[in-house]
């Protein structure tokens, strides 16, 4: 168990770095602005419910995790 967790932690760490760089560069400006994302604006407040964006992120993470798990076997 100890040896198999190392590569997984490296992949997760690299993924976090990539997402951080994308957010820093502004490449994730689409998040929360897709069709199906709910936006409610009042006079002094704003609520964003990114349903479609989170669905897209969920599908992408499922594919990535499955690929990583198959690679580790």
N, C-alpha and C positions, 0 to 999 in steps of 0.2 A: 504494500500500500504506500509506503514512504517514497519509493522511487517513481511511482506513477503519478504522484501529485505534483512533482517538480515541473515537468513540461506543461501541465495544465495551468499552473500558476504563471508560467512565462507567457503562455498564449493569452491568458486573461489580462495580464499586465500590459502586453503589447496592444491588445484591443482597447484598453482604457486610454493608453497614450494616443492611439489613432483617433478615437472619439474626441479626446481633449484637443488635439490639433485641429480637427475639423470644426469644432465649436469655436475655437480661438480665431480661426481664419474666416469665419462667417459662412462656411459652407452648409451649416445646418439652419439657415434662415428660413427654410421651408417648413420647419417643424412647427406645427400648430396652425398652419395656414392652408392645409389641404382641404378639398371638398369633403364634407362630413365632419370636420372639426367644428365644434360649437364655440361661438364667441358671444358673450353677453356683456354689453357695456352700459353702465349707468353714468350718472353725472360725475361721480367721484370714484368709481370703481370699475374694474374690468375682470371678467372671469373667462378663462379659456379652458375648454375641455377637449383635448386633442385625441378624439376617438380614432379617427382614421390614421393619424400619425403613429399612435401607439400600436395599432393593429399591424402596420407596416414594420415597426421595430420588432414586434413579437415574432412575426414570420421570419424576419432576417436573423434574429437571435436563435430561433429554432433550427434554421438551416445551418448556421455556424456551429452551434453546439453539437448537432448530429455529425457534421463533418469532422470536428475535432475528436469526438468519441470514437468514430470509425478509424481515424488515423492513429489513435492511441492503442487500439486493439492489436 
